[in-house]
Amino acid sequence: MNMLDDAKSEDRRSMGWIVIVAALALTAGRIAVVSSDEGDTAFLSANDRSRWCTVASLVEDGTYEIDRQISIVNPIHRHRYPWQTIDKVQHLGDDGELHFYSSKPPLFPTMVAGVYAMIRQVTGLSMTDHPAYVPRMVLAIVNLPMMFVFLWATIGVINRVCRSQWSRSVGAVAASFGTMVLPFSISLNNHLPAAAAIALVMGIYFKLSDDLRSAKQTKPKFGFCFIAGVAAAFAAANELPALSMTVFWAGLFWLLSSRTVIPFLLGILLVAVAFFGTNWIAHQSLRPPYAHRGDGSQIKLLKITEDVRNIEPSKSLILREQVRTVLNEDFALRPTDNVEIAKSDEADRWRVFSPVGHFSLIQNGDQWRLGRWDDWYEYPGSYWQDGNRRGVDRGEPSRAIYLFHATIGHHGIFSLTPFWLLFPLGMVSLWKREEHRWLSFTAASVLATVVCFTFYMLRPMIDRNYGGVSVCFRWLLWLAPIWLVLASSALDRMASNRSMRRLVVALLALSVFSVSTALSSPWQSPWLYQYWQFLGWLDN
């Protein structure tokens, strides 16, 4: 009997390793030939170009400013700027001049820059000179290990939750080929690292849980708990809404043992320091660049006199002197320093340029509100200003329609990945086990899902864009490891019924079909969206 159990255990491990190796081989093959439509770079969209610009600029220029990268011209096709990206912001740099920066949080690109620096040191190759081949080397070193962690940790937990070999095999195939994590593994993005981090902390949680339950150890290992804290925080650093799950993870680990709390929190602290530290170095702000989209904090209210009321602010000497007085008192503006007032793209808002900073003037009744400039997305030619956005980036006016398409429509969680339909069944299945760790994990997972999904449904119109041009509703992709475990937990109850097994295989096949349509690039519209456009059901 023991020999039979050992053989079954070996079969389980063999099946898991087979699908992992197959998925990694597929990922490596796609990375080896990944290419832009023009064939001159390995960049697939404005999204990943934004990060590549930061990586190249840090290593080659020693700065987070990306002005040089976005101005590079293709030597053959002079009209093409292969590094140009719409995912950029503009603000004053250390030199007092306006510069462009990636709109992405700088922590992950900074880490990737370390990999590029190593490659450049060893090979002598520059990403600027070889934008098709050097990024592929970086992707292989960065993405393949993260994809491995995602698969290894997720399948490990699936093997814990599933009892039958059939269920474990289906779960392993779904993890490897049935989610949109696979297409995102060939591009530089925040979704793969977030999903890998969630899978890692989940794997550590259940490993510690098993060890404590089986009395293999009387207290959790400090190192495991610290790594779990790092992983939980790193997921949030790449996907801000994952912060909700970070909080839940802290609670889950505390329920396992109060001794997990200190190392777990130390791991979170390490990532928090790195996240805010790199953000401050890059932008002199603790907020990530994409969060700078408002009018800024108020400095002072300036009275609009009769002399100013009917004069354009840029031409009003009286208003200019009022501004100069405030800047002199609060920011030590020198009498010889020039102050320029220019029209903003927003109605009733003006921009104030000076050597001591960049400010805003907003008309507020019979007063001008002088504040710090905080709309980093406003610059000449900005794609994100009203009237310039196209397609899904214009935002969906109706929340009801947005809800429909985000669930069962052209960007639908369930329509593109039908395997997720097993999620509710799995939730019930785990709940019925009446085992504390599974009950807690299920409750935390469902709460995090509901919180994050609700967050995106309640976003203003400009943010209701399904994640832009991408193959799925990508903002919830970091939940894939958790959803895979919950969905797989329903398989045991279906394994003994032939009709149910056929249904599961059909759901899995449809999910793999969607993934296969996205393997050329994750930065394209879903196949359903493209097909509905062909049928004329959608506005272009």
N, C-alpha and C positions, 0 to 999 in steps of 0.2 A: 504493500500500500504506500509506503514511503517512497519507494522507487517510482511508483506511478505519479505521486504528487510532484516529485522532483522533475519528472518528464513533462508534466503539464506546465510547471513553472518555467521550465526551459523553453517550451513552445511559446509561452506568453512573451518572454523576453525576446525570443527570436523574431516573432511577428512585429513587436514594437520596433526593434532595431532595423528590420527590413524596410518598413515604411519611413522611418526617420532617414535612413541612408538614401532612399529613393527621393524623398522630398528635398533633401540637401543637394543631391546630384542635380535635380531639376533646377533648383535655385542657382547653383553654381553655373550650370550651363546657360541660363538666362543672363546672369551677370556677365559672363564671358563675352556675350555679344550684344549687351544692352547698348542702345544707340538712339540718339535723337532722330527725328524724321529726316533731317538733312544729312545725317551720318557723320557730322563733324565733332560731336561731343557724345558723352554718355549721360547727358542730362535729359530728363523726360518731361519736365514741366517747369513752370515758374516757381512752383513750390520747392522742388528739390534744388533748382538753380540758386534760389535764395540762400539755402544752406551751403551749397558748394562755394558760393561767392565768399562767405565768411571763412570757410575752411582755407581757401586759397589765399585770401587776404591776410589771415593770421600768420600763415607760414611764410609767405613770400614778401609781405609788406610789414608785418608786425603790427597790424591795426585791425580793428573791427570795421573800419570804413570800407565800403565796397565800390567807391567811385571808379577806380581803375578797372575793376572786373566788368562792370556793366557797360563800360565804354569800349571794350575790346571788339574789334571788327573782324569778321571773317576775311582772310587775305584774298580769297577768290571772289566771294559774293559780298561786295562792299556794302550792300544794303542790309546785311544780316549782322546782328549783334548776338552771338550765341550764348553769352552770359546774362543777357538782359532779363529782368524779372519784374513782375508787377507786385511781388511780395516784398516790398521794401518800404522803409520809412525815411524821413529826412528830419534832421535836427542839428543844432549847433554842436560842433566838436570842441575838443580842447583848445583848438586854435582860434575859436570864435567864429569860424566859418561854417556854412551849412554843408553837411555831408550826407550821403546815403548810407543806410545800414539795412541789414536783413531785418524783417519784421518778426523773425522767429527767436524764441528765447535762446541765448547764446551758449548755454551749458553744454548741450549735446554737440553742436558744431565745434565747440572748443575741444571736446574730447576727441572728436574725429580728426581735428587738426593735428593732434598728437600722433595719430596713426600716419597721416600724410607726411608729417615731418620726418618720421622714421623711414618711410619709403623713399622720400627725397634724399635723405642722408645716405641710404644704402645704394640706391640706383642712380642718383644724380638727375633724375627726371623731374621736370616741372609740370604741374597740372595746367598751367597757362599754356605751355608749349605743347603738351600732349593731353588735351581735354577728353580724348576718347579712351585712352588706355590707362592713365594714372587713376582716374576715378573708379575704374573697374577693379584695380588692385585694392583700393581703399574699401570699396563695397564688399569685396570678398573677405577681407580681414575683419570688417566691422559687422556685416549683416549675417554671414554664415554662422558665427558663434551665437549670435542672438537668436537666429532661427533654430539652432540646435537646442538652446536653453528652453525656448518656447515649446518645442515638440517633446523633448525629454521630460521636462517637468510636468507638462499637461498629461501626456500619456501615462506617466507614473501615477498620477492621481486617478486617472480613469481606470487603471488596473486595480486601484484600491477600492473604487466605488462599484465596479462591475464584478459580478461573480462568474458569469459564463464566458467561455472563450470566444463565442460568437460576438457577444456584447463588447468585449475588449478589442476585438479585431475591427469591428465597425467604428468604435470610438477612435482607435488609432488612425484609421483611414480618414475619418472626418477631420481630425486634428491636422493631419498632414496635407490633405488635398481638398478639404471641403469648406474652408473659410477664406475670406479675402485677405487674411494675413499673408498668404503665399504670394500674391501679386505684389504686395508692398515690400516683400523681401528683396526686390531687385532695384529698389530706389532708396535714396537717402531721405528718410522721413522720421517723424516722431511716433508713428503708430506701432512699428515693429519693436522698438525698444520698450515702449509702454507695455505691449502685450507680453514680451519676454519677461519683463520685470514682475508683472502680475503672476505669470506662470511660476516664476521662481519663488516668490513669497508664498504662493499657494502650496507648492511642493514642500517647502520647508515646514510650513504649518502642519501638514498632515504627517510628515516624517517625525517631527517632534511629538505630535499627538500619539502616533503609534508607539514610539519609544517609551513615552511616559506611561501609556496604558499597559504595555507589556513588561514594564519594570526593567527594561534594558538599561535605563538610567533613572536616577532619582531626581535629577534636576536638569533643566534644559541647558544645552551647550551655549556658552556666551557667544561664540563665533557665529553659530547658526542664527541666533536671534539678531545679532548685529547686522548680518547680511540681509536678513529679512526686512529689517528697518530701512536699510539702504535701498533695497528693491522696491519696497512700498512707496518710499518718498521719490525715488527716481521715476516711477510710473506717473506720479502726480506732477513731477517736473516736466514731463513730456506731454501729459494730458491733464490740464488743470482740474477738470471735474473728477479725475481719479483721486483727488484729495479726499473725497467722501469715503472711498474704499480704504484709503490710508488710515483714516480714523477708525473704520470698522476693523481693519486688520489689527490695530493696536488693542482694541477691545477683545478680539478673538484670542490673541496671544496672551493677554492678561488672564482670560478665562482658563487657558491651559495651565498657566503658572504665573504667579506674581513676579517670579524671578526673571521672566522674559522682558519685563517692562523697561528696565534701565538699558540693557544692550539694544533693544528695539528703538528706543527714543534716541540713543546715541547715533544709531544709523540714520535716523531721520534728520538729526541735527547736522550731520556731516553733509548730507545732500542739500539741506536748506542753506548752509553757509556757501556751498559751491554754487547753488542756483542764484542766490541774491548777490554773491560776490562777483561772479562773471557778468551779471546784469549791470552791476554798478560800474565795473571796469569798462564795459562796452558803451553804456549809455548814461552814466552818472544818475541812475534812477533805480529804485528797487522794483518798480513795476516793469514787466516785460514790455517790449516795444509795441506789441499789438494792442496793449491796454491804453495807449496814449491816443485817444480819439475824441477828446472833449475840448472844453473851453479853458480848462486850467483853473487853478485856485485864484481867488480874488486877492488883489493887492490893495486897491483903493478905488473908491467911487469918485469920479470927476464930474463937476457940475457943467452942464451944457449952457453956456451963456447965449444971449440973443445974437451976439456977433458970430457965434459958431453954428447956430441951429441950422441955417440954410446954406452952409458952406461944406463942401466935401472935406472930410477930415484930413486927407493928405495935403490939402491946401491951406488949412487953418493954422496960422502961426500961434494963435492963442492956445489952441488945444495942444499943439506941439510943446509949447512952453510949460503947460500944466504937466504933461507927461515927463518932460525933462526935470521938473522940480521934484516929482515923486521919485524918479530914478536916481536923482542926485542924493536925496535924503535916505533912501532905502538901499541903494546899490552903489553908491559912491561914483555916479557918473560924473566925468570931468567936464568942465565948461566947454572944452574944445572938441569933445566927442560928438559925432554926428548921430542924429536920431531920424529915422525914416519911417513914415507911415504909409502903408500900401493896402489896397483892397484885398480882402479875403474871398475865397470862393463861396463862403456862407453869407447869407443876407445879414445885414446889420453887424457884421464883424470885420475888423481891420487888423492888420498885422503891424507890429512895431519892432523894427530892427535897431539894435544898438550894440556898442561894444561890450555892454554889461549883461546882455541877454536878449532873448526873443520873447515878445509879449503880445497880448491880444487886447483889442479895444472892442467892447460890445455895447451897442446902444441899448440902454435900459431906461425907458421913459425919458425923463429930462436929465439923465445922467449917463456918463460913460463908465463902464466897468473895466478898469485896467487889471488884467490878470496875466499870469504866466502862460506862455504859449504851450498848448498841450495837444494840438492836432497834428501829429507827425505824419498823417496820411495826406495832408494837403501840401502839394507841390506841383509845379507845372507838369501837365501831362499825367497826373495821377489817375490810375485806373479806378480808384475807389471813390472818386467824387461822383455826385449824382449826374446821371446822363452818360457816364463813360462805361459803367458796368454792362456786361452782356450776358445773355443766357440765364442760367440758374443764379449767377452772381447778382442779378438784379433783386433777388429776394422774392419769396412767395407772399403776396399780400394776405392770403387767407390761411389762418392757422388750421382750419379744418382740412383744407386741401393738403397743407404741409404734413399734417398727421397721417393722412391717407397715403401719400407717396413715400413717407418715411417708414411706413410699416408694410403695406401690401401693394404699393404703387411702383413707379419706375425706379425709385431708389430704396425700395422696401427691404427692411431687415428680413422679413419672412419670404417675400417674393423672390429675392435674389439668393437667399440661403435658406431653403425650406427646412433644412435640418434643425434650425432653431425652433421649429414648431414643436419639437419634443421638449423644449425648455419647461413649459408649464407641467407636463406629465412628470418630468424628472424632479421638479420641485416638490410635487405631491409625493413622489416615491421616496425621496430623501426624508421628507417630513414624517412619513409613516414609520421610519426606522426607529424613531424615538431614542436616538443616540445623541447625546449632548453636542458633540463636535459637529455632527452633520446638521442638526437643527440650527445651531448658531451660524454655521457657514451659509446655510440656505437663506436664513433670515437676513444676514448681512448682504448677501449677493443680490437678493430681490430688492432690498431697500436701496442699495447703490444703483441698481438698474433703473428703478423708478425715479430716484432723485435726478440722475443724470439725464434720462430721457425727458423728464418734465422740464429740466433746465433748458434744454435745446428747443423744446416746443414753445417755451415762453419768451424766447429771444426776440428782439425787435426785427422788423422786416429785413433790414440789411444783412442780418445774420441767419435768416431762414433760407439758406441756399444749399442744403443737403451736404455741406462740406465742399462746395464748389465742384469743379469738373473732376470727379473721381468715380471709381467703379462701384462705390457703395456709400451708404451713410456712415462715413469713415470715423466720425467722432465717437462712436461707441465700440470701435474695433478693439480697444484695449480690454474690453470685457470678454473677448473671445475665449480665453482659457477657462474662465469661470462658467460661461455658457456651455462650453464643450463638456465640462464635468457634469453640470446639471442635466443637460440633454442626454448624455450617455447613461446617467443613472436610471433612465426610463427603459433602457434596452433589455434588461433582465426580464422584466415583466412581459415583454413582447417576444422574447426569444423562442418561447415554446409554441407560439402560434404562427403557422406558415403565412397566413394573410398579413399579419402584423409585420413579419420579417420582410415580406415583399414591399410593404408600404415604407418601411425604414430604408430599404435599399433604393426605392424610388426617390425618396426625399434626399438621400445622400447623393444619388446620381445627378439630380437636378442642381444640387449645390456645387458639385464638381464641375458640371457644365458651365455654371456662371463663372467659376474660378478660371476655367480654361479660356473663356472669352476675354479675360483680363490679363493674361500672361505677357502680352507684349508691353503693357504699361499700366500701372494702377491709376495713372492720371488721364483717364478718358471717361466719357459718360458710360453708365452701365448699358449692357446690351438691350435691356428692356427700354431704356430711355431712347437709345438710338433707333430701335424698331418702332416705337411709338411716334418718333419724329418722322420716320419713313412713311408711316400710315397717315400722317398729317394730324395726329391727335394733339400735338404740342405746338406752342408758339416758339419760333426760333429766336 
